[in-house]
Amino acid sequence: MFLIVDEQELVTEGYASGFSREGISTSGFTPEDFRDWLDTAPDSDFDAIEAILLGDCSDREMLPPIIRRRCAQKPVIVMNNTQALDQTLKLFAAGVDDVVRKPIHPQEILARVNAIKRRTVKQSAQVDLGDLTVYFDGRDPEIAGSVLPLPRRERRILEYLAQNNGRRLTKTQIYNYVYGIFESDVDENVIESHISKLRKKLRNNMGYDPIDSKRYLGYIINTV
């Protein structure tokens, strides 16, 4: 899930549409609402957040230190209308990870976020789980070198399980990652349907089911 902070709702809606086409959930904030959310959000909400994008905001340099106090390792990227060296230097000094110029394609933002993660939290560009290779750049996974096409929701679930290889994830955690922590129109039980379809495809192509599930405890990906 990406958080987009901008004074113009039209901007947040535009980027939300672009990210949705990539299978990424988003939530848009005004700067004031975003500050309120940072002050009151439970720590568990930050698990589902992949990155924070800052657009046009008053006192924008004040936000990164506040963000770092709540979620130190989440990528923070500023999207500027123009490039000004003095402003860019101030933003980096405030603690942002990258400064880009609008308009920018969501795929480029995803690539930059993945690059930041590889540098800061040592996340690999891919995870190899036996014959299964899972990528984090929008590509479909591969099984023994052959591409396994997946619908975007199933691919996102597989990516999340692979990122947390060795850690069991609850249905709520997966839902928040795929649909966002503010989604209310989609029932959480849809995750069970997505995972059931994903497991069937993996089983048919790998000869076994790499996803283990335990009622009330959640899901974990394993290899043999």
Biotite code that builds the C-alpha atoms (Angstrom):
import biotite.structure as struc

atoms = struc.array([
    struc.Atom([0.000, 0.000, 0.000], chain_id="A", res_id=1, res_name="MET", atom_name="CA", element="C"),
    struc.Atom([1.255, 3.475, -0.928], chain_id="A", res_id=2, res_name="PHE", atom_name="CA", element="C"),
    struc.Atom([0.287, 6.643, 0.923], chain_id="A", res_id=3, res_name="LEU", atom_name="CA", element="C"),
    struc.Atom([0.103, 9.771, -1.251], chain_id="A", res_id=4, res_name="ILE", atom_name="CA", element="C"),
    struc.Atom([0.153, 13.179, 0.440], chain_id="A", res_id=5, res_name="VAL", atom_name="CA", element="C"),
    struc.Atom([-0.775, 16.243, -1.596], chain_id="A", res_id=6, res_name="ASP", atom_name="CA", element="C"),
    struc.Atom([-2.813, 19.390, -1.139], chain_id="A", res_id=7, res_name="GLU", atom_name="CA", element="C"),
    struc.Atom([-4.761, 18.629, -4.337], chain_id="A", res_id=8, res_name="GLN", atom_name="CA", element="C"),
    struc.Atom([-7.200, 15.743, -4.268], chain_id="A", res_id=9, res_name="GLU", atom_name="CA", element="C"),
    struc.Atom([-7.001, 15.568, -8.053], chain_id="A", res_id=10, res_name="LEU", atom_name="CA", element="C"),
    struc.Atom([-3.320, 14.639, -7.771], chain_id="A", res_id=11, res_name="VAL", atom_name="CA", element="C"),
    struc.Atom([-3.845, 11.866, -5.226], chain_id="A", res_id=12, res_name="THR", atom_name="CA", element="C"),
    struc.Atom([-6.739, 10.460, -7.258], chain_id="A", res_id=13, res_name="GLU", atom_name="CA", element="C"),
    struc.Atom([-4.676, 10.504, -10.444], chain_id="A", res_id=14, res_name="GLY", atom_name="CA", element="C"),
    struc.Atom([-1.811, 8.566, -8.931], chain_id="A", res_id=15, res_name="TYR", atom_name="CA", element="C"),
    struc.Atom([-4.231, 6.214, -7.176], chain_id="A", res_id=16, res_name="ALA", atom_name="CA", element="C"),
    struc.Atom([-5.669, 5.322, -10.583], chain_id="A", res_id=17, res_name="SER", atom_name="CA", element="C"),
    struc.Atom([-2.221, 4.676, -12.017], chain_id="A", res_id=18, res_name="GLY", atom_name="CA", element="C"),
    struc.Atom([-1.126, 2.496, -9.119], chain_id="A", res_id=19, res_name="PHE", atom_name="CA", element="C"),
    struc.Atom([-4.391, 0.572, -9.237], chain_id="A", res_id=20, res_name="SER", atom_name="CA", element="C"),
    struc.Atom([-3.579, -0.500, -12.787], chain_id="A", res_id=21, res_name="ARG", atom_name="CA", element="C"),
    struc.Atom([-0.336, -1.951, -11.383], chain_id="A", res_id=22, res_name="GLU", atom_name="CA", element="C"),
    struc.Atom([-2.233, -3.808, -8.657], chain_id="A", res_id=23, res_name="GLY", atom_name="CA", element="C"),
    struc.Atom([-1.055, -1.441, -5.901], chain_id="A", res_id=24, res_name="ILE", atom_name="CA", element="C"),
    struc.Atom([-3.500, -0.104, -3.323], chain_id="A", res_id=25, res_name="SER", atom_name="CA", element="C"),
    struc.Atom([-3.174, 3.545, -2.286], chain_id="A", res_id=26, res_name="THR", atom_name="CA", element="C"),
    struc.Atom([-4.686, 6.075, 0.066], chain_id="A", res_id=27, res_name="SER", atom_name="CA", element="C"),
    struc.Atom([-4.599, 9.835, -0.459], chain_id="A", res_id=28, res_name="GLY", atom_name="CA", element="C"),
    struc.Atom([-4.210, 12.428, 2.303], chain_id="A", res_id=29, res_name="PHE", atom_name="CA", element="C"),
    struc.Atom([-4.145, 16.161, 2.627], chain_id="A", res_id=30, res_name="THR", atom_name="CA", element="C"),
    struc.Atom([-1.074, 17.261, 4.636], chain_id="A", res_id=31, res_name="PRO", atom_name="CA", element="C"),
    struc.Atom([-3.243, 18.100, 7.655], chain_id="A", res_id=32, res_name="GLU", atom_name="CA", element="C"),
    struc.Atom([-5.048, 14.760, 7.641], chain_id="A", res_id=33, res_name="ASP", atom_name="CA", element="C"),
    struc.Atom([-1.761, 12.946, 7.168], chain_id="A", res_id=34, res_name="PHE", atom_name="CA", element="C"),
    struc.Atom([-0.259, 14.594, 10.251], chain_id="A", res_id=35, res_name="ARG", atom_name="CA", element="C"),
    struc.Atom([-3.336, 13.617, 12.264], chain_id="A", res_id=36, res_name="ASP", atom_name="CA", element="C"),
    struc.Atom([-3.098, 10.042, 11.026], chain_id="A", res_id=37, res_name="TRP", atom_name="CA", element="C"),
    struc.Atom([0.610, 9.814, 11.915], chain_id="A", res_id=38, res_name="LEU", atom_name="CA", element="C"),
    struc.Atom([-0.209, 10.959, 15.443], chain_id="A", res_id=39, res_name="ASP", atom_name="CA", element="C"),
    struc.Atom([-3.021, 8.461, 16.004], chain_id="A", res_id=40, res_name="THR", atom_name="CA", element="C"),
    struc.Atom([-2.425, 5.386, 13.809], chain_id="A", res_id=41, res_name="ALA", atom_name="CA", element="C"),
    struc.Atom([-1.623, 2.125, 15.616], chain_id="A", res_id=42, res_name="PRO", atom_name="CA", element="C"),
    struc.Atom([1.790, 0.641, 14.928], chain_id="A", res_id=43, res_name="ASP", atom_name="CA", element="C"),
    struc.Atom([0.188, -2.340, 13.183], chain_id="A", res_id=44, res_name="SER", atom_name="CA", element="C"),
    struc.Atom([-1.088, -0.090, 10.381], chain_id="A", res_id=45, res_name="ASP", atom_name="CA", element="C"),
    struc.Atom([2.453, 0.622, 9.237], chain_id="A", res_id=46, res_name="PHE", atom_name="CA", element="C"),
    struc.Atom([3.128, -3.044, 8.411], chain_id="A", res_id=47, res_name="ASP", atom_name="CA", element="C"),
    struc.Atom([0.983, -2.751, 5.284], chain_id="A", res_id=48, res_name="ALA", atom_name="CA", element="C"),
    struc.Atom([2.640, 0.440, 3.999], chain_id="A", res_id=49, res_name="ILE", atom_name="CA", element="C"),
    struc.Atom([5.254, 0.056, 1.282], chain_id="A", res_id=50, res_name="GLU", atom_name="CA", element="C"),
    struc.Atom([6.151, 3.700, 0.699], chain_id="A", res_id=51, res_name="ALA", atom_name="CA", element="C"),
    struc.Atom([5.036, 7.285, 1.323], chain_id="A", res_id=52, res_name="ILE", atom_name="CA", element="C"),
    struc.Atom([4.869, 9.792, -1.531], chain_id="A", res_id=53, res_name="LEU", atom_name="CA", element="C"),
    struc.Atom([4.917, 13.503, -0.729], chain_id="A", res_id=54, res_name="LEU", atom_name="CA", element="C"),
    struc.Atom([3.582, 15.919, -3.339], chain_id="A", res_id=55, res_name="GLY", atom_name="CA", element="C"),
    struc.Atom([2.777, 19.596, -2.858], chain_id="A", res_id=56, res_name="ASP", atom_name="CA", element="C"),
    struc.Atom([2.614, 20.294, 0.880], chain_id="A", res_id=57, res_name="CYS", atom_name="CA", element="C"),
    struc.Atom([3.232, 23.361, 2.977], chain_id="A", res_id=58, res_name="SER", atom_name="CA", element="C"),
    struc.Atom([6.185, 22.888, 5.357], chain_id="A", res_id=59, res_name="ASP", atom_name="CA", element="C"),
    struc.Atom([6.998, 19.664, 3.556], chain_id="A", res_id=60, res_name="ARG", atom_name="CA", element="C"),
    struc.Atom([10.451, 19.481, 5.143], chain_id="A", res_id=61, res_name="GLU", atom_name="CA", element="C"),
    struc.Atom([8.749, 19.012, 8.528], chain_id="A", res_id=62, res_name="MET", atom_name="CA", element="C"),
    struc.Atom([7.068, 15.738, 7.559], chain_id="A", res_id=63, res_name="LEU", atom_name="CA", element="C"),
    struc.Atom([10.017, 13.324, 7.059], chain_id="A", res_id=64, res_name="PRO", atom_name="CA", element="C"),
    struc.Atom([11.247, 13.515, 10.692], chain_id="A", res_id=65, res_name="PRO", atom_name="CA", element="C"),
    struc.Atom([7.704, 12.818, 11.900], chain_id="A", res_id=66, res_name="ILE", atom_name="CA", element="C"),
    struc.Atom([7.401, 9.910, 9.484], chain_id="A", res_id=67, res_name="ILE", atom_name="CA", element="C"),
    struc.Atom([10.728, 8.464, 10.637], chain_id="A", res_id=68, res_name="ARG", atom_name="CA", element="C"),
    struc.Atom([9.579, 8.434, 14.250], chain_id="A", res_id=69, res_name="ARG", atom_name="CA", element="C"),
    struc.Atom([6.648, 6.172, 13.333], chain_id="A", res_id=70, res_name="ARG", atom_name="CA", element="C"),
    struc.Atom([8.094, 4.064, 10.486], chain_id="A", res_id=71, res_name="CYS", atom_name="CA", element="C"),
    struc.Atom([11.832, 4.495, 10.191], chain_id="A", res_id=72, res_name="ALA", atom_name="CA", element="C"),
    struc.Atom([12.447, 2.140, 7.257], chain_id="A", res_id=73, res_name="GLN", atom_name="CA", element="C"),
    struc.Atom([9.587, 2.993, 4.907], chain_id="A", res_id=74, res_name="LYS", atom_name="CA", element="C"),
    struc.Atom([10.764, 4.684, 1.666], chain_id="A", res_id=75, res_name="PRO", atom_name="CA", element="C"),
    struc.Atom([9.798, 8.360, 1.463], chain_id="A", res_id=76, res_name="VAL", atom_name="CA", element="C"),
    struc.Atom([9.793, 9.885, -2.027], chain_id="A", res_id=77, res_name="ILE", atom_name="CA", element="C"),
    struc.Atom([9.048, 13.517, -2.866], chain_id="A", res_id=78, res_name="VAL", atom_name="CA", element="C"),
    struc.Atom([7.307, 14.344, -6.151], chain_id="A", res_id=79, res_name="MET", atom_name="CA", element="C"),
    struc.Atom([8.111, 17.895, -7.298], chain_id="A", res_id=80, res_name="ASN", atom_name="CA", element="C"),
    struc.Atom([6.610, 20.019, -10.044], chain_id="A", res_id=81, res_name="ASN", atom_name="CA", element="C"),
    struc.Atom([9.994, 21.634, -10.664], chain_id="A", res_id=82, res_name="THR", atom_name="CA", element="C"),
    struc.Atom([13.582, 20.881, -9.801], chain_id="A", res_id=83, res_name="GLN", atom_name="CA", element="C"),
    struc.Atom([15.377, 23.394, -7.607], chain_id="A", res_id=84, res_name="ALA", atom_name="CA", element="C"),
    struc.Atom([18.739, 22.460, -6.136], chain_id="A", res_id=85, res_name="LEU", atom_name="CA", element="C"),
    struc.Atom([18.259, 24.350, -2.885], chain_id="A", res_id=86, res_name="ASP", atom_name="CA", element="C"),
    struc.Atom([14.882, 22.746, -2.247], chain_id="A", res_id=87, res_name="GLN", atom_name="CA", element="C"),
    struc.Atom([16.151, 19.284, -3.170], chain_id="A", res_id=88, res_name="THR", atom_name="CA", element="C"),
    struc.Atom([19.075, 19.573, -0.754], chain_id="A", res_id=89, res_name="LEU", atom_name="CA", element="C"),
    struc.Atom([16.722, 20.642, 2.049], chain_id="A", res_id=90, res_name="LYS", atom_name="CA", element="C"),
    struc.Atom([14.479, 17.665, 1.401], chain_id="A", res_id=91, res_name="LEU", atom_name="CA", element="C"),
    struc.Atom([17.361, 15.195, 1.499], chain_id="A", res_id=92, res_name="PHE", atom_name="CA", element="C"),
    struc.Atom([18.618, 16.833, 4.680], chain_id="A", res_id=93, res_name="ALA", atom_name="CA", element="C"),
    struc.Atom([15.130, 16.378, 6.158], chain_id="A", res_id=94, res_name="ALA", atom_name="CA", element="C"),
    struc.Atom([15.383, 12.639, 5.596], chain_id="A", res_id=95, res_name="GLY", atom_name="CA", element="C"),
    struc.Atom([13.656, 11.765, 2.314], chain_id="A", res_id=96, res_name="VAL", atom_name="CA", element="C"),
    struc.Atom([15.024, 8.893, 0.237], chain_id="A", res_id=97, res_name="ASP", atom_name="CA", element="C"),
    struc.Atom([14.462, 10.305, -3.238], chain_id="A", res_id=98, res_name="ASP", atom_name="CA", element="C"),
    struc.Atom([13.210, 13.397, -5.068], chain_id="A", res_id=99, res_name="VAL", atom_name="CA", element="C"),
    struc.Atom([11.588, 13.033, -8.497], chain_id="A", res_id=100, res_name="VAL", atom_name="CA", element="C"),
    struc.Atom([9.887, 15.387, -10.898], chain_id="A", res_id=101, res_name="ARG", atom_name="CA", element="C"),
    struc.Atom([6.196, 15.096, -11.784], chain_id="A", res_id=102, res_name="LYS", atom_name="CA", element="C"),
    struc.Atom([4.703, 13.630, -13.823], chain_id="A", res_id=103, res_name="PRO", atom_name="CA", element="C"),
    struc.Atom([6.279, 10.248, -13.118], chain_id="A", res_id=104, res_name="ILE", atom_name="CA", element="C"),
    struc.Atom([4.947, 6.852, -14.103], chain_id="A", res_id=105, res_name="HIS", atom_name="CA", element="C"),
    struc.Atom([3.911, 4.512, -11.260], chain_id="A", res_id=106, res_name="PRO", atom_name="CA", element="C"),
    struc.Atom([6.224, 1.811, -12.630], chain_id="A", res_id=107, res_name="GLN", atom_name="CA", element="C"),
    struc.Atom([9.200, 4.131, -12.180], chain_id="A", res_id=108, res_name="GLU", atom_name="CA", element="C"),
    struc.Atom([8.141, 4.885, -8.622], chain_id="A", res_id=109, res_name="ILE", atom_name="CA", element="C"),
    struc.Atom([7.878, 1.138, -7.948], chain_id="A", res_id=110, res_name="LEU", atom_name="CA", element="C"),
    struc.Atom([11.371, 0.632, -9.337], chain_id="A", res_id=111, res_name="ALA", atom_name="CA", element="C"),
    struc.Atom([12.742, 3.420, -7.151], chain_id="A", res_id=112, res_name="ARG", atom_name="CA", element="C"),
    struc.Atom([10.992, 2.036, -4.059], chain_id="A", res_id=113, res_name="VAL", atom_name="CA", element="C"),
    struc.Atom([12.448, -1.420, -4.702], chain_id="A", res_id=114, res_name="ASN", atom_name="CA", element="C"),
    struc.Atom([15.915, 0.096, -5.153], chain_id="A", res_id=115, res_name="ALA", atom_name="CA", element="C"),
    struc.Atom([15.574, 1.933, -1.830], chain_id="A", res_id=116, res_name="ILE", atom_name="CA", element="C"),
    struc.Atom([14.486, -1.280, -0.102], chain_id="A", res_id=117, res_name="LYS", atom_name="CA", element="C"),
    struc.Atom([17.449, -3.187, -1.490], chain_id="A", res_id=118, res_name="ARG", atom_name="CA", element="C"),
    struc.Atom([19.748, -0.510, -0.107], chain_id="A", res_id=119, res_name="ARG", atom_name="CA", element="C"),
    struc.Atom([18.134, 0.149, 3.279], chain_id="A", res_id=120, res_name="THR", atom_name="CA", element="C"),
    struc.Atom([16.502, -3.092, 4.410], chain_id="A", res_id=121, res_name="VAL", atom_name="CA", element="C"),
    struc.Atom([18.577, -5.445, 2.254], chain_id="A", res_id=122, res_name="LYS", atom_name="CA", element="C"),
    struc.Atom([15.567, -6.717, 0.339], chain_id="A", res_id=123, res_name="GLN", atom_name="CA", element="C"),
    struc.Atom([16.619, -8.705, -2.707], chain_id="A", res_id=124, res_name="SER", atom_name="CA", element="C"),
    struc.Atom([15.253, -8.023, -6.162], chain_id="A", res_id=125, res_name="ALA", atom_name="CA", element="C"),
    struc.Atom([13.815, -11.528, -6.086], chain_id="A", res_id=126, res_name="GLN", atom_name="CA", element="C"),
    struc.Atom([13.323, -14.498, -3.772], chain_id="A", res_id=127, res_name="VAL", atom_name="CA", element="C"),
    struc.Atom([14.114, -18.058, -4.849], chain_id="A", res_id=128, res_name="ASP", atom_name="CA", element="C"),
    struc.Atom([11.996, -20.684, -3.110], chain_id="A", res_id=129, res_name="LEU", atom_name="CA", element="C"),
    struc.Atom([13.114, -23.955, -4.622], chain_id="A", res_id=130, res_name="GLY", atom_name="CA", element="C"),
    struc.Atom([11.964, -23.933, -8.243], chain_id="A", res_id=131, res_name="ASP", atom_name="CA", element="C"),
    struc.Atom([9.777, -20.894, -7.553], chain_id="A", res_id=132, res_name="LEU", atom_name="CA", element="C"),
    struc.Atom([11.224, -17.432, -8.217], chain_id="A", res_id=133, res_name="THR", atom_name="CA", element="C"),
    struc.Atom([9.224, -14.436, -7.020], chain_id="A", res_id=134, res_name="VAL", atom_name="CA", element="C"),
    struc.Atom([10.055, -10.936, -8.281], chain_id="A", res_id=135, res_name="TYR", atom_name="CA", element="C"),
    struc.Atom([9.235, -7.590, -6.671], chain_id="A", res_id=136, res_name="PHE", atom_name="CA", element="C"),
    struc.Atom([9.262, -5.386, -9.758], chain_id="A", res_id=137, res_name="ASP", atom_name="CA", element="C"),
    struc.Atom([5.854, -6.264, -11.165], chain_id="A", res_id=138, res_name="GLY", atom_name="CA", element="C"),
    struc.Atom([6.954, -9.325, -13.124], chain_id="A", res_id=139, res_name="ARG", atom_name="CA", element="C"),
    struc.Atom([5.063, -12.588, -12.848], chain_id="A", res_id=140, res_name="ASP", atom_name="CA", element="C"),
    struc.Atom([6.798, -15.379, -10.921], chain_id="A", res_id=141, res_name="PRO", atom_name="CA", element="C"),
    struc.Atom([8.686, -18.202, -12.608], chain_id="A", res_id=142, res_name="GLU", atom_name="CA", element="C"),
    struc.Atom([8.657, -21.920, -11.904], chain_id="A", res_id=143, res_name="ILE", atom_name="CA", element="C"),
    struc.Atom([11.780, -23.722, -13.099], chain_id="A", res_id=144, res_name="ALA", atom_name="CA", element="C"),
    struc.Atom([12.393, -20.846, -15.504], chain_id="A", res_id=145, res_name="GLY", atom_name="CA", element="C"),
    struc.Atom([8.879, -20.778, -16.972], chain_id="A", res_id=146, res_name="SER", atom_name="CA", element="C"),
    struc.Atom([6.674, -17.740, -16.366], chain_id="A", res_id=147, res_name="VAL", atom_name="CA", element="C"),
    struc.Atom([3.500, -18.327, -14.341], chain_id="A", res_id=148, res_name="LEU", atom_name="CA", element="C"),
    struc.Atom([0.997, -15.590, -15.328], chain_id="A", res_id=149, res_name="PRO", atom_name="CA", element="C"),
    struc.Atom([-1.056, -14.469, -12.342], chain_id="A", res_id=150, res_name="LEU", atom_name="CA", element="C"),
    struc.Atom([-3.842, -11.930, -11.805], chain_id="A", res_id=151, res_name="PRO", atom_name="CA", element="C"),
    struc.Atom([-2.467, -8.888, -10.034], chain_id="A", res_id=152, res_name="ARG", atom_name="CA", element="C"),
    struc.Atom([-4.078, -9.654, -6.645], chain_id="A", res_id=153, res_name="ARG", atom_name="CA", element="C"),
    struc.Atom([-2.715, -13.197, -6.581], chain_id="A", res_id=154, res_name="GLU", atom_name="CA", element="C"),
    struc.Atom([0.711, -11.938, -7.624], chain_id="A", res_id=155, res_name="ARG", atom_name="CA", element="C"),
    struc.Atom([0.703, -9.340, -4.850], chain_id="A", res_id=156, res_name="ARG", atom_name="CA", element="C"),
    struc.Atom([-0.225, -11.974, -2.267], chain_id="A", res_id=157, res_name="ILE", atom_name="CA", element="C"),
    struc.Atom([2.572, -14.240, -3.451], chain_id="A", res_id=158, res_name="LEU", atom_name="CA", element="C"),
    struc.Atom([5.030, -11.328, -3.308], chain_id="A", res_id=159, res_name="GLU", atom_name="CA", element="C"),
    struc.Atom([3.989, -10.513, 0.263], chain_id="A", res_id=160, res_name="TYR", atom_name="CA", element="C"),
    struc.Atom([4.356, -14.126, 1.387], chain_id="A", res_id=161, res_name="LEU", atom_name="CA", element="C"),
    struc.Atom([7.761, -14.328, -0.292], chain_id="A", res_id=162, res_name="ALA", atom_name="CA", element="C"),
    struc.Atom([8.937, -11.065, 1.294], chain_id="A", res_id=163, res_name="GLN", atom_name="CA", element="C"),
    struc.Atom([8.025, -12.546, 4.663], chain_id="A", res_id=164, res_name="ASN", atom_name="CA", element="C"),
    struc.Atom([9.416, -16.015, 3.960], chain_id="A", res_id=165, res_name="ASN", atom_name="CA", element="C"),
    struc.Atom([9.531, -17.872, 7.286], chain_id="A", res_id=166, res_name="GLY", atom_name="CA", element="C"),
    struc.Atom([6.908, -15.647, 8.920], chain_id="A", res_id=167, res_name="ARG", atom_name="CA", element="C"),
    struc.Atom([3.243, -16.580, 9.185], chain_id="A", res_id=168, res_name="ARG", atom_name="CA", element="C"),
    struc.Atom([0.868, -13.836, 8.020], chain_id="A", res_id=169, res_name="LEU", atom_name="CA", element="C"),
    struc.Atom([-2.734, -13.441, 9.092], chain_id="A", res_id=170, res_name="THR", atom_name="CA", element="C"),
    struc.Atom([-5.586, -12.926, 6.661], chain_id="A", res_id=171, res_name="LYS", atom_name="CA", element="C"),
    struc.Atom([-5.940, -9.365, 7.952], chain_id="A", res_id=172, res_name="THR", atom_name="CA", element="C"),
    struc.Atom([-2.264, -8.581, 7.307], chain_id="A", res_id=173, res_name="GLN", atom_name="CA", element="C"),
    struc.Atom([-2.527, -9.865, 3.746], chain_id="A", res_id=174, res_name="ILE", atom_name="CA", element="C"),
    struc.Atom([-5.774, -7.987, 3.162], chain_id="A", res_id=175, res_name="TYR", atom_name="CA", element="C"),
    struc.Atom([-4.269, -4.723, 4.397], chain_id="A", res_id=176, res_name="ASN", atom_name="CA", element="C"),
    struc.Atom([-1.251, -5.171, 2.134], chain_id="A", res_id=177, res_name="TYR", atom_name="CA", element="C"),
    struc.Atom([-3.283, -5.980, -0.983], chain_id="A", res_id=178, res_name="VAL", atom_name="CA", element="C"),
    struc.Atom([-6.357, -3.781, -0.514], chain_id="A", res_id=179, res_name="TYR", atom_name="CA", element="C"),
    struc.Atom([-5.129, -1.148, 1.937], chain_id="A", res_id=180, res_name="GLY", atom_name="CA", element="C"),
    struc.Atom([-5.878, -0.403, 5.567], chain_id="A", res_id=181, res_name="ILE", atom_name="CA", element="C"),
    struc.Atom([-8.688, 2.020, 4.668], chain_id="A", res_id=182, res_name="PHE", atom_name="CA", element="C"),
    struc.Atom([-10.655, -0.252, 2.335], chain_id="A", res_id=183, res_name="GLU", atom_name="CA", element="C"),
    struc.Atom([-14.176, -0.996, 3.524], chain_id="A", res_id=184, res_name="SER", atom_name="CA", element="C"),
    struc.Atom([-16.057, -1.955, 0.363], chain_id="A", res_id=185, res_name="ASP", atom_name="CA", element="C"),
    struc.Atom([-14.296, -5.305, -0.127], chain_id="A", res_id=186, res_name="VAL", atom_name="CA", element="C"),
    struc.Atom([-14.888, -8.106, 2.372], chain_id="A", res_id=187, res_name="ASP", atom_name="CA", element="C"),
    struc.Atom([-11.758, -9.457, 4.046], chain_id="A", res_id=188, res_name="GLU", atom_name="CA", element="C"),
    struc.Atom([-12.800, -13.023, 3.193], chain_id="A", res_id=189, res_name="ASN", atom_name="CA", element="C"),
    struc.Atom([-11.918, -12.336, -0.445], chain_id="A", res_id=190, res_name="VAL", atom_name="CA", element="C"),
    struc.Atom([-8.331, -13.143, 0.558], chain_id="A", res_id=191, res_name="ILE", atom_name="CA", element="C"),
    struc.Atom([-9.300, -16.778, 1.121], chain_id="A", res_id=192, res_name="GLU", atom_name="CA", element="C"),
    struc.Atom([-10.635, -16.973, -2.435], chain_id="A", res_id=193, res_name="SER", atom_name="CA", element="C"),
    struc.Atom([-7.492, -15.369, -3.903], chain_id="A", res_id=194, res_name="HIS", atom_name="CA", element="C"),
    struc.Atom([-5.194, -17.698, -1.972], chain_id="A", res_id=195, res_name="ILE", atom_name="CA", element="C"),
    struc.Atom([-7.236, -20.775, -2.893], chain_id="A", res_id=196, res_name="SER", atom_name="CA", element="C"),
    struc.Atom([-6.859, -19.955, -6.596], chain_id="A", res_id=197, res_name="LYS", atom_name="CA", element="C"),
    struc.Atom([-3.163, -19.146, -6.155], chain_id="A", res_id=198, res_name="LEU", atom_name="CA", element="C"),
    struc.Atom([-2.475, -22.411, -4.337], chain_id="A", res_id=199, res_name="ARG", atom_name="CA", element="C"),
    struc.Atom([-4.200, -24.421, -7.060], chain_id="A", res_id=200, res_name="LYS", atom_name="CA", element="C"),
    struc.Atom([-2.036, -22.843, -9.764], chain_id="A", res_id=201, res_name="LYS", atom_name="CA", element="C"),
    struc.Atom([1.162, -23.371, -7.776], chain_id="A", res_id=202, res_name="LEU", atom_name="CA", element="C"),
    struc.Atom([0.205, -26.985, -7.031], chain_id="A", res_id=203, res_name="ARG", atom_name="CA", element="C"),
    struc.Atom([-0.560, -27.717, -10.681], chain_id="A", res_id=204, res_name="ASN", atom_name="CA", element="C"),
    struc.Atom([2.780, -26.290, -11.819], chain_id="A", res_id=205, res_name="ASN", atom_name="CA", element="C"),
    struc.Atom([5.070, -27.351, -8.956], chain_id="A", res_id=206, res_name="MET", atom_name="CA", element="C"),
    struc.Atom([3.590, -30.700, -8.019], chain_id="A", res_id=207, res_name="GLY", atom_name="CA", element="C"),
    struc.Atom([2.998, -29.590, -4.445], chain_id="A", res_id=208, res_name="TYR", atom_name="CA", element="C"),
    struc.Atom([1.435, -26.734, -2.515], chain_id="A", res_id=209, res_name="ASP", atom_name="CA", element="C"),
    struc.Atom([4.126, -24.368, -1.104], chain_id="A", res_id=210, res_name="PRO", atom_name="CA", element="C"),
    struc.Atom([1.637, -22.384, 0.999], chain_id="A", res_id=211, res_name="ILE", atom_name="CA", element="C"),
    struc.Atom([0.781, -23.721, 4.436], chain_id="A", res_id=212, res_name="ASP", atom_name="CA", element="C"),
    struc.Atom([-2.327, -22.423, 6.198], chain_id="A", res_id=213, res_name="SER", atom_name="CA", element="C"),
    struc.Atom([-3.490, -22.793, 9.773], chain_id="A", res_id=214, res_name="LYS", atom_name="CA", element="C"),
    struc.Atom([-6.880, -21.635, 10.912], chain_id="A", res_id=215, res_name="ARG", atom_name="CA", element="C"),
    struc.Atom([-6.730, -18.457, 13.004], chain_id="A", res_id=216, res_name="TYR", atom_name="CA", element="C"),
    struc.Atom([-2.930, -18.275, 12.562], chain_id="A", res_id=217, res_name="LEU", atom_name="CA", element="C"),
    struc.Atom([-2.657, -17.496, 8.867], chain_id="A", res_id=218, res_name="GLY", atom_name="CA", element="C"),
    struc.Atom([-0.410, -18.407, 5.957], chain_id="A", res_id=219, res_name="TYR", atom_name="CA", element="C"),
    struc.Atom([3.277, -19.101, 5.402], chain_id="A", res_id=220, res_name="ILE", atom_name="CA", element="C"),
    struc.Atom([5.182, -20.077, 2.270], chain_id="A", res_id=221, res_name="ILE", atom_name="CA", element="C"),
    struc.Atom([7.420, -23.144, 2.441], chain_id="A", res_id=222, res_name="ASN", atom_name="CA", element="C"),
    struc.Atom([9.660, -25.079, 0.074], chain_id="A", res_id=223, res_name="THR", atom_name="CA", element="C"),
    struc.Atom([10.615, -28.731, -0.128], chain_id="A", res_id=224, res_name="VAL", atom_name="CA", element="C"),
])
